[in-house]
Amino acid sequence: MAANRLNGIYPSEPGLVGIPFAPNARPRTSLPTVATIVTAVAALYFGREVFLPIAIALLLTFALAPVVSALKRVGIPRLPAVIVSVLGAFAALALFSFIAASQVSELAQNIPAYQTNILTKIRSLKETGAGGGIIARLSQVIQRVGQEIDLQEPSPPAADAPRPEPVPVEIVARERPLEILQNLMGPLISPLASAVLIVVVVIFMLLEREDLRDRFIRLVGYGDLHRTTQALQDAGKRVGQYLLMQLVLNIVYAIPIAIGLWILGIPNALLWGLLALALRFVPYIGPVIGALVPLFLALAVAPGWSLVLWTAALFMVMELLTGNVIEPWLYGARTGLSPLAIIVAAIFWTWLWGPLGLVLSTPLTVCLVVLGRHVPQFEFLDVLFGNQPVLEPHARLYQRLLAGDPDEATDHAEEMLEKYLVEFYDKIVIPALLLGEQDRVRGVMDDQQRRQMAASALTLVANLDDSAHEEAVEEDEPAFAEYGKTDVGKETAGEGKEAEDEIELPNGVGMSVLCCGGRGELDDAAAAMLAQVLEVQGATVSTAGFADMDPASIRRLDLAAVDTVVVGFLNPDSVKHARFLARRLKRARPALRVGIAFWSEAGNDDSQAAAALAGDINADFVAHSIVDAVRGALSSEPPVALKLAAKRRLRRQPSVTKKAPLAVAS
């Protein structure tokens, strides 16, 4: 078995020797997948002149598809709806570009008028740092470096004879009108051609949207129509909502910026409002870039520093208000991307496609995440860039407990603790301990790790004493005599449904319960959690470790004042040991109620099977969750009598006596 473990093979059951073990294994990215990704990136990089317009057209199609659908629902046919939507969108872009160009031209004419204020502020900075200021020191350093370079340059050789002075010559080029027009229109041909191409592609994509969808399904996912359809709907919904909500958000952000800059007296306030609207599509760095030029103008148009401070305050207040209030209210985290993924995607797409790639980075990465969420071969994209937790809560808690970090485990516990401790223990902590027990059974957890995890779990329970105390205080109030009890006359329909779903636990005042671990340190940790929940219910609780359950130690337990003993096992194969402990405890005190808890992740709602198992092991009750264990421990039913085991008696074989032969008379 040791050799098998070294080779990654563990015979978990008889007859299954040689089966490789890979717990919670995720599909790994194979070499063909890596080669495909590298090839795709190279194709996107070298073919960006082709793929970039197609990508822009695809995203515009996602954005305009809801508008076309809305026009069709009104009664407008498809072709006019598509043409109106596309022409309206590009007319808005053209108007935006015209206004921005006119504002830039006006700004270029006014820049020389701001030169005096800029020089005045530079002189004031120099005067502030006179006698060794920062600017003076930098100037001196640059001057010294320049002198040193001049000294190290070799002097030119002396000329033997004086050279004649050069005669200035002026070359006048006579361009034809056609050449002048070509020089003017040449730089504009490529952007205009790309814009016309994008318009045409968007129109045909919107007209043939259903046909393109069917072709994509036939090409990619004909074998799994459900998954492919779900992926297409998810991608279209996420990208469309992101672009639409981002546009609304940017407009809400840009209008106060433009009005505020106009009130402050910043020239060309409309231009900076439009620039803020456009640059906010660029994640994180876009708003910063949009604020730099207005700050520079505030520095240039006024002699003092107050205008600069007011302008900076305007951008800071709007960014905080938009990012923390308006943005979560509009669409929250509907993109499905983590903040780090947005930054990495911005860097990658900027390297791939330049500034336009930076603007398109978020919607394109959303499409990749949707692909990874629905296609198993690309699941790593969802793991790397998605905002969903990659570990389930109980697995995350188990990792922290295994690492010996109870403080971080407590932080996660407080985040996940929605209502009551009993729910948190049943749904998260017990499954985490079960993972540890499974690793112990497989032999991958040594004794030190097991003890460290058990100690971390006990520390977690101790750190949650404040939450337990708060619940106990609520339990003492009349309105919270039991979990889930509310004023029926005052509750609404929704509150009534909530009350039905809540857990009701009995009152434990006047009851004494002993919680014990069954066979290991992890069982002791589970017993401590059960004890804490019982204390919340008002019971008098004591705990005992698994070492106290030895045959020699059970007799030393003080069971005189105990009503119920609950022994917990994380290993479900401990039925024989549980039967032995139940009989020992019953013999020690016949009036004692004994409960056995076989902890399980999902619990066990089969009450008949639990009752049959309890009768088989001579226990008063069998529980599979903390809720069932609390109900059984605080039950007022009489204890079950100890069943006498049928003793096997050896039958004595009758002794055969040899009789002496009778003498025959002669």
C-alpha positions as CSV (number, residue, x, y, z in Angstrom):
1,M,0.0,0.0,0.0
2,A,2.9,2.4,0.8
3,A,4.3,1.8,-2.7
4,N,0.9,2.5,-4.2
5,R,0.6,5.8,-2.2
6,L,4.0,6.9,-3.5
7,N,2.8,6.3,-7.0
8,G,-0.4,8.3,-6.5
9,I,-2.5,5.1,-6.3
10,Y,-4.6,4.2,-3.2
11,P,-6.7,1.1,-2.9
12,S,-9.7,2.7,-1.3
13,E,-11.9,-0.4,-1.3
14,P,-11.2,-4.1,-1.7
15,G,-11.2,-5.1,-5.3
16,L,-10.3,-1.6,-6.5
17,V,-6.5,-1.8,-6.1
18,G,-4.6,0.2,-8.6
19,I,-7.2,2.9,-9.3
20,P,-5.4,6.3,-9.4
21,F,-6.7,8.7,-6.9
22,A,-7.4,12.4,-7.8
23,P,-9.7,14.1,-5.3
24,N,-11.7,17.0,-6.6
25,A,-9.7,16.9,-9.8
26,R,-10.3,19.6,-12.4
27,P,-9.7,19.0,-16.1
28,R,-6.2,20.2,-16.8
29,T,-5.3,22.3,-19.8
30,S,-3.8,19.9,-22.3
31,L,-1.0,20.6,-24.7
32,P,-3.2,20.9,-27.8
33,T,-5.3,23.6,-25.9
34,V,-2.1,25.6,-25.1
35,A,-1.0,25.3,-28.7
36,T,-4.4,26.5,-29.8
37,I,-4.3,29.5,-27.5
38,V,-0.8,30.5,-28.7
39,T,-1.9,30.1,-32.4
40,A,-5.0,32.2,-31.8
41,V,-3.1,35.0,-30.0
42,A,-0.5,35.1,-32.9
43,A,-3.3,35.2,-35.4
44,L,-5.1,38.1,-33.6
45,Y,-1.8,40.0,-33.3
46,F,-0.6,39.7,-36.9
47,G,-4.2,39.9,-38.4
48,R,-5.3,42.8,-36.3
49,E,-6.1,44.9,-39.4
50,V,-8.8,42.3,-40.2
51,F,-9.9,41.1,-36.7
52,L,-10.2,44.5,-35.1
53,P,-13.0,45.9,-37.3
54,I,-14.8,42.5,-36.9
55,A,-14.5,42.7,-33.1
56,I,-15.8,46.2,-33.0
57,A,-18.7,45.2,-35.3
58,L,-19.5,42.2,-33.2
59,L,-19.7,44.3,-30.0
60,L,-21.8,46.9,-31.6
61,T,-24.1,44.1,-32.8
62,F,-24.5,43.0,-29.2
63,A,-25.2,46.5,-28.1
64,L,-27.7,47.3,-30.9
65,A,-29.5,44.0,-30.8
66,P,-31.8,45.0,-27.9
67,V,-32.7,48.2,-29.7
68,V,-33.6,46.4,-32.9
69,S,-35.7,43.9,-30.9
70,A,-37.5,46.8,-29.2
71,L,-38.3,48.4,-32.6
72,K,-39.6,45.1,-34.0
73,R,-41.9,44.7,-31.0
74,V,-43.3,48.2,-31.8
75,G,-44.2,47.0,-35.3
76,I,-41.3,48.2,-37.4
77,P,-40.0,45.6,-39.9
78,R,-36.5,44.2,-39.5
79,L,-34.7,46.0,-42.3
80,P,-35.9,49.6,-41.3
81,A,-35.3,48.8,-37.6
82,V,-31.7,47.7,-38.4
83,I,-31.0,50.7,-40.6
84,V,-32.5,53.2,-38.1
85,S,-30.6,51.7,-35.2
86,V,-27.2,51.6,-37.0
87,L,-27.6,55.0,-38.6
88,G,-28.7,56.5,-35.3
89,A,-25.7,55.0,-33.4
90,F,-23.2,56.1,-36.0
91,A,-24.8,59.6,-36.3
92,A,-24.3,60.0,-32.6
93,L,-20.7,58.9,-32.9
94,A,-20.2,61.4,-35.8
95,L,-21.8,64.2,-33.9
96,F,-19.6,63.3,-30.9
97,S,-16.5,63.4,-33.1
98,F,-17.5,66.7,-34.8
99,I,-18.0,68.5,-31.4
100,A,-14.8,67.1,-30.0
101,A,-12.8,68.2,-33.2
102,S,-14.3,71.8,-33.0
103,Q,-13.5,72.1,-29.3
104,V,-10.0,70.9,-29.9
105,S,-9.5,73.5,-32.7
106,E,-10.8,76.3,-30.4
107,L,-8.5,75.1,-27.6
108,A,-5.4,75.1,-29.9
109,Q,-6.1,78.8,-30.8
110,N,-6.3,79.8,-27.1
111,I,-3.3,77.9,-25.8
112,P,-0.8,80.8,-26.3
113,A,-3.0,83.0,-24.1
114,Y,-2.3,80.6,-21.1
115,Q,1.5,80.8,-21.4
116,T,1.8,83.7,-19.0
117,N,0.0,81.9,-16.1
118,I,2.0,78.8,-16.7
119,L,5.3,80.7,-16.5
120,T,4.1,82.6,-13.4
121,K,3.4,79.3,-11.6
122,I,6.8,77.8,-12.6
123,R,8.5,81.0,-11.2
124,S,6.5,80.7,-8.0
125,L,7.6,77.1,-7.6
126,K,11.2,78.2,-8.1
127,E,10.9,81.0,-5.6
128,T,9.4,78.6,-3.1
129,G,12.4,76.3,-3.5
130,A,15.0,79.1,-3.7
131,G,18.3,78.3,-2.0
132,G,18.4,74.6,-2.8
133,G,14.9,73.8,-4.0
134,I,13.9,70.7,-6.0
135,I,13.6,72.4,-9.3
136,A,16.9,74.2,-8.9
137,R,18.7,71.0,-7.9
138,L,17.3,69.2,-10.9
139,S,18.4,72.0,-13.2
140,Q,21.9,71.9,-11.7
141,V,22.1,68.2,-12.1
142,I,21.1,68.3,-15.7
143,Q,23.5,71.1,-16.4
144,R,26.4,69.3,-14.8
145,V,25.6,66.1,-16.8
146,G,25.6,68.1,-20.0
147,Q,28.9,69.7,-19.2
148,E,30.4,66.4,-18.5
149,I,29.3,65.0,-21.8
150,D,30.6,68.0,-23.6
151,L,34.1,67.5,-21.9
152,Q,34.2,63.9,-22.9
153,E,33.5,64.5,-26.6
154,P,36.6,64.6,-28.8
155,S,37.4,68.0,-30.2
156,P,37.1,68.2,-34.0
157,P,40.4,68.3,-35.9
158,A,41.7,71.7,-36.8
159,A,41.4,72.6,-40.4
160,D,44.5,73.7,-42.4
161,A,42.7,76.2,-44.5
162,P,39.5,78.2,-44.0
163,R,36.5,76.6,-45.7
164,P,34.2,78.7,-47.8
165,E,30.8,79.6,-46.3
166,P,27.9,77.5,-47.6
167,V,25.5,79.1,-50.0
168,P,21.8,78.8,-48.8
169,V,19.7,77.1,-51.4
170,E,15.9,77.0,-51.3
171,I,14.0,74.2,-53.0
172,V,10.5,75.0,-54.1
173,A,8.3,72.0,-54.8
174,R,5.5,72.6,-57.2
175,E,2.7,70.2,-56.3
176,R,-0.3,69.7,-58.4
177,P,-3.8,70.1,-57.0
178,L,-4.3,66.3,-57.2
179,E,-1.2,65.7,-55.1
180,I,-2.3,68.2,-52.5
181,L,-5.7,66.5,-52.3
182,Q,-4.0,63.1,-52.0
183,N,-1.8,64.3,-49.2
184,L,-4.8,65.7,-47.3
185,M,-7.1,62.7,-47.8
186,G,-4.4,59.9,-47.6
187,P,-4.3,59.7,-43.8
188,L,-8.2,59.8,-43.7
189,I,-8.8,57.0,-46.1
190,S,-7.9,54.1,-43.8
191,P,-10.1,55.2,-40.8
192,L,-13.0,56.1,-43.2
193,A,-12.7,52.7,-44.9
194,S,-12.6,50.9,-41.5
195,A,-15.7,52.9,-40.4
196,V,-17.6,52.1,-43.6
197,L,-16.6,48.4,-43.2
198,I,-17.8,48.3,-39.6
199,V,-21.1,49.9,-40.6
200,V,-21.7,47.3,-43.3
201,V,-20.7,44.4,-41.1
202,V,-23.0,45.6,-38.3
203,I,-25.9,45.9,-40.6
204,F,-25.5,42.4,-42.1
205,M,-24.9,40.9,-38.6
206,L,-28.1,42.4,-37.3
207,L,-30.0,41.3,-40.4
208,E,-28.6,37.8,-40.4
209,R,-28.4,37.4,-36.6
210,E,-30.6,34.3,-36.3
211,D,-28.9,32.6,-39.3
212,L,-25.4,33.4,-37.9
213,R,-26.5,31.9,-34.5
214,D,-27.7,28.7,-36.2
215,R,-24.5,28.4,-38.2
216,F,-22.4,28.9,-35.0
217,I,-24.4,26.3,-33.2
218,R,-24.0,23.8,-36.1
219,L,-20.3,24.5,-36.3
220,V,-19.4,24.5,-32.6
221,G,-22.1,22.8,-30.4
222,Y,-24.5,20.8,-32.5
223,G,-23.9,17.8,-30.2
224,D,-25.0,19.9,-27.1
225,L,-27.6,22.4,-28.2
226,H,-28.6,23.3,-24.6
227,R,-25.1,24.3,-23.6
228,T,-24.3,26.2,-26.8
229,T,-27.6,28.1,-26.7
230,Q,-27.0,29.0,-23.0
231,A,-23.5,30.2,-23.8
232,L,-24.8,32.4,-26.7
233,Q,-27.6,33.9,-24.6
234,D,-25.2,34.5,-21.6
235,A,-22.6,36.2,-23.8
236,G,-25.2,38.4,-25.6
237,K,-26.9,39.3,-22.3
238,R,-23.7,40.1,-20.4
239,V,-22.0,42.1,-23.2
240,G,-25.2,44.0,-24.2
241,Q,-26.0,44.9,-20.6
242,Y,-22.4,45.9,-20.0
243,L,-22.2,48.2,-23.0
244,L,-25.6,49.8,-22.4
245,M,-25.2,50.3,-18.7
246,Q,-21.7,51.6,-19.1
247,L,-23.0,54.1,-21.7
248,V,-25.7,55.3,-19.3
249,L,-23.2,55.4,-16.4
250,N,-20.7,57.4,-18.5
251,I,-23.4,59.9,-19.5
252,V,-24.4,60.3,-15.8
253,Y,-20.8,60.8,-15.0
254,A,-19.9,63.2,-17.9
255,I,-22.9,65.6,-17.6
256,P,-22.0,66.8,-14.0
257,I,-18.3,67.0,-15.0
258,A,-19.1,69.3,-17.9
259,I,-21.5,71.5,-15.9
260,G,-19.0,71.7,-13.0
261,L,-16.1,72.6,-15.2
262,W,-18.2,75.3,-16.9
263,I,-19.2,76.7,-13.6
264,L,-15.5,76.7,-12.5
265,G,-14.5,78.6,-15.6
266,I,-12.5,75.9,-17.3
267,P,-12.3,76.5,-21.1
268,N,-14.0,74.1,-23.5
269,A,-15.9,72.3,-20.7
270,L,-18.1,70.5,-23.2
271,L,-15.0,68.9,-24.7
272,W,-13.8,67.6,-21.4
273,G,-17.2,66.3,-20.6
274,L,-17.2,64.3,-23.9
275,L,-13.7,63.2,-23.2
276,A,-14.6,61.9,-19.8
277,L,-17.6,60.1,-21.3
278,A,-15.4,58.3,-23.9
279,L,-12.4,57.6,-21.6
280,R,-14.5,56.0,-18.9
281,F,-15.0,53.0,-21.2
282,V,-11.3,52.4,-20.4
283,P,-11.2,50.6,-17.1
284,Y,-9.4,52.2,-14.1
285,I,-7.0,54.5,-16.1
286,G,-9.6,56.1,-18.3
287,P,-11.0,58.5,-15.7
288,V,-7.5,59.5,-14.6
289,I,-6.5,60.4,-18.2
290,G,-9.7,62.3,-18.6
291,A,-8.9,64.4,-15.6
292,L,-5.3,65.3,-16.5
293,V,-6.0,67.9,-19.2
294,P,-8.7,69.8,-17.3
295,L,-6.3,69.9,-14.3
296,F,-3.6,71.3,-16.6
297,L,-6.0,74.0,-18.0
298,A,-7.0,74.9,-14.4
299,L,-3.3,75.4,-13.8
300,A,-3.0,77.5,-16.9
301,V,-6.1,79.8,-16.9
302,A,-5.9,81.1,-13.3
303,P,-3.0,82.6,-11.5
304,G,-3.7,80.9,-8.1
305,W,-4.0,77.3,-7.1
306,S,-7.6,77.3,-5.9
307,L,-9.0,76.4,-9.3
308,V,-6.8,73.4,-9.5
309,L,-8.0,72.1,-6.2
310,W,-11.6,72.7,-7.0
311,T,-11.2,70.8,-10.3
312,A,-9.5,67.9,-8.6
313,A,-12.2,67.8,-6.0
314,L,-14.9,67.7,-8.7
315,F,-13.4,64.7,-10.4
316,M,-12.7,62.9,-7.1
317,V,-16.3,63.4,-5.8
318,M,-17.9,62.3,-9.1
319,E,-15.6,59.2,-9.3
320,L,-16.4,58.1,-5.7
321,L,-20.1,58.8,-6.2
322,T,-20.3,57.0,-9.5
323,G,-18.1,54.0,-8.6
324,N,-19.6,53.3,-5.1
325,V,-23.3,54.3,-5.5
326,I,-24.4,54.6,-9.1
327,E,-22.4,51.8,-10.7
328,P,-23.5,49.0,-8.2
329,W,-27.0,50.3,-8.4
330,L,-27.1,50.1,-12.2
331,Y,-25.4,46.8,-13.0
332,G,-23.2,45.8,-10.1
333,A,-20.9,42.9,-11.0
334,R,-22.9,41.6,-14.0
335,T,-19.9,41.5,-16.2
336,G,-18.6,38.4,-14.2
337,L,-15.0,39.7,-14.1
338,S,-12.8,40.1,-11.1
339,P,-11.0,43.5,-10.7
340,L,-7.6,41.9,-11.3
341,A,-8.9,40.3,-14.4
342,I,-10.0,43.6,-15.8
343,I,-6.5,45.1,-15.3
344,V,-4.8,42.1,-16.8
345,A,-7.2,42.1,-19.7
346,A,-6.6,45.8,-20.3
347,I,-2.8,45.2,-20.5
348,F,-3.2,42.2,-22.8
349,W,-5.6,43.8,-25.3
350,T,-3.6,47.0,-25.3
351,W,-0.5,45.1,-26.3
352,L,-2.5,43.1,-28.9
353,W,-4.5,45.9,-30.6
354,G,-3.3,49.2,-29.2
355,P,-5.6,51.9,-27.8
356,L,-8.7,50.4,-29.4
357,G,-7.9,47.1,-27.7
358,L,-7.8,49.0,-24.3
359,V,-11.4,50.2,-24.9
360,L,-12.6,46.8,-26.0
361,S,-10.7,44.8,-23.3
362,T,-13.6,44.4,-20.9
363,P,-16.4,43.2,-23.3
364,L,-14.0,40.9,-25.1
365,T,-12.8,39.4,-21.8
366,V,-16.5,38.9,-20.8
367,C,-16.9,36.8,-24.0
368,L,-13.9,34.7,-23.0
369,V,-15.2,34.2,-19.5
370,V,-18.6,33.1,-20.9
371,L,-16.8,30.7,-23.2
372,G,-14.9,29.2,-20.2
373,R,-18.1,28.9,-18.2
374,H,-19.9,26.8,-20.7
375,V,-17.1,25.0,-22.6
376,P,-15.2,22.5,-20.4
377,Q,-12.0,22.8,-22.5
378,F,-11.8,26.5,-21.7
379,E,-12.8,26.3,-18.1
380,F,-9.5,27.8,-17.0
381,L,-10.6,31.1,-18.5
382,D,-13.5,31.3,-16.0
383,V,-11.2,30.3,-13.2
384,L,-8.6,32.9,-14.0
385,F,-10.8,35.9,-14.9
386,G,-14.2,35.1,-13.4
387,N,-15.5,36.7,-10.2
388,Q,-17.1,33.6,-8.9
389,P,-15.4,31.7,-6.0
390,V,-13.4,28.8,-7.4
391,L,-13.6,26.9,-4.1
392,E,-16.8,26.0,-2.4
393,P,-17.2,27.6,1.1
394,H,-16.5,24.4,3.0
395,A,-13.4,23.6,0.8
396,R,-12.2,27.1,1.4
397,L,-12.6,26.8,5.1
398,Y,-10.9,23.4,5.1
399,Q,-7.9,24.9,3.3
400,R,-7.6,27.6,6.0
401,L,-7.9,25.1,8.8
402,L,-5.4,22.8,7.2
403,A,-3.0,25.7,6.9
404,G,-3.3,26.4,10.6
405,D,-4.8,29.9,10.1
406,P,-7.9,30.1,12.4
407,D,-8.0,33.9,12.2
408,E,-8.6,34.0,8.5
409,A,-11.0,31.1,8.9
410,T,-12.9,33.2,11.5
411,D,-13.0,36.2,9.0
412,H,-14.5,33.9,6.4
413,A,-16.9,32.4,8.9
414,E,-18.2,35.9,9.9
415,E,-18.7,36.7,6.2
416,M,-20.6,33.4,5.6
417,L,-22.5,33.4,8.9
418,E,-25.9,34.6,7.6
419,K,-28.2,33.8,10.5
420,Y,-27.5,31.1,13.1
421,L,-24.5,29.1,14.1
422,V,-26.3,25.8,13.7
423,E,-26.8,26.4,10.0
424,F,-23.2,27.6,9.5
425,Y,-21.9,24.5,11.3
426,D,-24.1,22.1,9.4
427,K,-23.6,23.5,5.9
428,I,-19.9,24.6,6.0
429,V,-17.9,23.5,9.0
430,I,-19.0,19.9,9.3
431,P,-18.4,19.3,5.5
432,A,-14.9,20.9,6.0
433,L,-14.2,18.4,8.8
434,L,-15.5,15.6,6.6
435,L,-12.9,16.5,4.0
436,G,-10.2,16.3,6.6
437,E,-11.5,12.9,7.8
438,Q,-11.5,11.6,4.2
439,D,-7.8,12.8,3.8
440,R,-6.9,11.1,7.1
441,V,-8.5,7.8,5.9
442,R,-6.7,8.0,2.6
443,G,-3.4,8.4,4.5
444,V,-2.5,11.8,3.0
445,M,-2.8,13.7,6.3
446,D,-0.2,12.9,8.9
447,D,-0.7,13.2,12.7
448,Q,0.7,16.7,13.0
449,Q,-1.6,18.0,10.3
450,R,-4.6,16.4,11.9
451,R,-3.8,17.8,15.3
452,Q,-3.1,21.3,13.8
453,M,-6.4,21.2,11.9
454,A,-8.3,20.1,15.0
455,A,-6.6,22.9,17.1
456,S,-7.6,25.5,14.4
457,A,-11.2,24.2,14.4
458,L,-11.3,24.5,18.2
459,T,-9.9,28.1,17.9
460,L,-12.6,28.9,15.3
461,V,-15.3,27.7,17.7
462,A,-13.8,29.8,20.5
463,N,-13.7,32.9,18.2
464,L,-17.4,32.4,17.5
465,D,-18.3,32.6,21.2
466,D,-19.5,36.2,20.7
467,S,-21.9,35.2,18.0
468,A,-23.1,32.3,20.2
469,H,-23.6,34.8,23.1
470,E,-25.7,37.1,20.9
471,E,-27.9,34.2,19.8
472,A,-28.3,33.2,23.5
473,V,-29.4,36.7,24.3
474,E,-32.0,36.6,21.5
475,E,-33.2,33.2,22.7
476,D,-33.9,34.7,26.2
477,E,-36.2,37.3,24.7
478,P,-39.9,36.4,24.4
479,A,-39.9,37.0,20.6
480,F,-37.1,34.5,20.1
481,A,-38.1,31.7,22.5
482,E,-37.4,29.3,19.6
483,Y,-35.8,29.7,16.2
484,G,-38.3,30.8,13.7
485,K,-41.1,31.9,16.1
486,T,-42.6,35.2,15.1
487,D,-45.7,37.2,15.7
488,V,-48.1,35.5,13.4
489,G,-50.5,38.4,13.4
490,K,-47.9,40.9,12.3
491,E,-45.9,38.9,9.8
492,T,-46.3,39.5,6.1
493,A,-46.5,36.9,3.4
494,G,-42.8,36.9,2.7
495,E,-42.0,36.8,6.4
496,G,-44.4,33.9,6.9
497,K,-42.6,31.9,4.2
498,E,-39.2,32.8,5.9
499,A,-40.6,31.6,9.2
500,E,-41.6,28.3,7.7
501,D,-38.1,27.7,6.3
502,E,-36.4,28.6,9.6
503,I,-35.2,25.9,12.0
504,E,-37.0,25.3,15.3
505,L,-34.9,23.9,18.1
506,P,-36.2,22.9,21.6
507,N,-35.5,24.8,24.7
508,G,-32.6,23.2,26.7
509,V,-33.1,25.0,30.1
510,G,-32.7,22.4,32.9
511,M,-31.1,19.8,30.7
512,S,-27.5,18.5,31.1
513,V,-25.7,17.2,28.0
514,L,-22.2,15.7,27.6
515,C,-20.7,16.0,24.1
516,C,-17.9,13.6,23.3
517,G,-15.6,12.9,20.3
518,G,-15.7,9.4,19.0
519,R,-12.3,8.4,17.6
520,G,-10.0,11.4,16.9
521,E,-9.2,15.0,17.4
522,L,-11.5,16.1,14.5
523,D,-14.4,14.3,16.3
524,D,-13.6,16.4,19.4
525,A,-13.8,19.6,17.3
526,A,-17.3,18.6,16.0
527,A,-18.3,17.8,19.6
528,A,-17.2,21.3,20.6
529,M,-19.5,22.8,17.9
530,L,-22.4,20.8,19.1
531,A,-21.8,21.9,22.7
532,Q,-21.8,25.6,21.6
533,V,-25.1,25.2,19.9
534,L,-26.6,23.4,22.9
535,E,-25.4,26.3,25.2
536,V,-27.2,28.7,22.9
537,Q,-30.4,26.7,23.6
538,G,-29.8,27.1,27.4
539,A,-28.6,23.6,28.2
540,T,-25.8,22.8,30.7
541,V,-23.1,21.4,28.5
542,S,-19.8,19.7,29.2
543,T,-17.3,18.1,26.7
544,A,-15.1,15.1,26.7
545,G,-12.4,14.1,24.3
546,F,-12.1,10.8,22.4
547,A,-9.4,9.7,24.8
548,D,-12.0,9.8,27.6
549,M,-14.0,7.2,25.7
550,D,-11.5,4.4,26.3
551,P,-12.9,1.4,28.2
552,A,-10.8,2.3,31.2
553,S,-11.7,6.0,31.2
554,I,-15.5,5.7,30.7
555,R,-15.8,4.5,34.3
556,R,-14.1,7.7,35.6
557,L,-16.6,10.0,33.8
558,D,-19.0,11.9,36.1
559,L,-22.3,10.9,34.7
560,A,-24.5,11.4,37.8
561,A,-25.9,14.8,36.8
562,V,-25.9,14.2,33.0
563,D,-29.2,13.5,31.2
564,T,-27.8,12.8,27.7
565,V,-24.5,11.8,26.2
566,V,-23.9,12.5,22.5
567,V,-20.9,10.8,20.8
568,G,-20.0,12.0,17.3
569,F,-18.1,10.3,14.5
570,L,-16.9,11.8,11.2
571,N,-16.0,8.3,9.9
572,P,-19.2,6.5,8.9
573,D,-17.6,3.1,9.3
574,S,-17.5,3.4,13.1
575,V,-20.8,1.6,13.7
576,K,-19.1,-1.2,15.7
577,H,-17.2,1.3,17.9
578,A,-20.4,3.3,18.4
579,R,-22.3,0.2,19.5
580,F,-19.5,-0.6,22.0
581,L,-19.5,2.9,23.5
582,A,-23.3,3.0,23.7
583,R,-23.4,-0.3,25.7
584,R,-20.5,0.9,28.0
585,L,-22.3,4.2,28.8
586,K,-25.6,2.4,29.4
587,R,-23.9,0.0,31.8
588,A,-22.3,2.9,33.6
589,R,-25.6,4.6,34.1
590,P,-28.8,2.9,33.0
591,A,-31.0,6.1,33.2
592,L,-28.7,7.8,30.7
593,R,-29.8,8.7,27.2
594,V,-27.1,8.0,24.7
595,G,-27.1,9.5,21.2
596,I,-24.7,8.7,18.3
597,A,-24.0,11.3,15.6
598,F,-22.6,10.1,12.3
599,W,-21.9,13.5,10.8
600,S,-22.6,13.8,7.0
601,E,-22.4,16.6,4.6
602,A,-26.1,16.6,3.4
603,G,-27.6,15.1,6.5
604,N,-30.0,12.2,6.4
605,D,-33.7,12.8,6.3
606,D,-34.6,9.1,6.5
607,S,-35.9,8.9,10.0
608,Q,-36.8,5.3,9.7
609,A,-33.3,4.2,8.8
610,A,-31.9,6.3,11.6
611,A,-34.3,4.7,14.1
612,A,-33.4,1.3,12.8
613,L,-29.7,2.0,13.2
614,A,-30.3,3.4,16.7
615,G,-32.0,0.2,17.7
616,D,-29.2,-1.9,16.2
617,I,-26.5,-0.1,18.2
618,N,-28.6,0.2,21.4
619,A,-28.7,4.0,21.3
620,D,-31.6,6.3,22.1
621,F,-31.2,8.2,18.8
622,V,-28.9,8.5,15.8
623,A,-28.3,11.9,14.2
624,H,-26.6,13.0,11.0
625,S,-26.6,16.7,11.5
626,I,-26.2,19.2,14.4
627,V,-29.9,20.1,14.1
628,D,-30.9,16.4,14.6
629,A,-28.3,16.0,17.4
630,V,-29.7,19.0,19.3
631,R,-33.2,17.8,18.9
632,G,-32.3,14.3,20.1
633,A,-30.2,15.6,23.0
634,L,-32.9,17.9,24.3
635,S,-35.7,15.4,23.9
636,S,-37.7,14.4,27.0
637,E,-38.3,10.8,25.9
638,P,-37.3,8.1,28.4
639,P,-34.0,6.3,27.9
640,V,-33.9,3.0,26.0
641,A,-33.1,0.0,28.1
642,L,-29.9,-1.9,27.5
643,K,-30.4,-5.0,25.5
644,L,-28.7,-8.0,26.9
645,A,-26.5,-9.7,24.4
646,A,-27.4,-13.3,23.7
647,K,-24.5,-15.4,25.0
648,R,-23.5,-18.5,23.1
649,R,-23.3,-21.6,25.2
650,L,-21.1,-24.5,24.3
651,R,-23.0,-27.7,24.2
652,R,-21.4,-30.5,26.2
653,Q,-21.1,-33.7,24.3
654,P,-22.4,-36.7,26.3
655,S,-19.5,-38.8,27.6
656,V,-19.4,-42.3,26.1
657,T,-18.5,-45.0,28.8
658,K,-17.2,-48.2,27.5
659,K,-18.9,-51.2,29.0
660,A,-16.9,-54.3,29.9
661,P,-17.9,-57.3,27.8
662,L,-20.1,-59.8,29.5
663,A,-18.6,-63.0,30.4
664,V,-20.2,-65.9,28.6
665,A,-20.7,-68.9,30.8
666,S,-19.2,-71.8,29.5
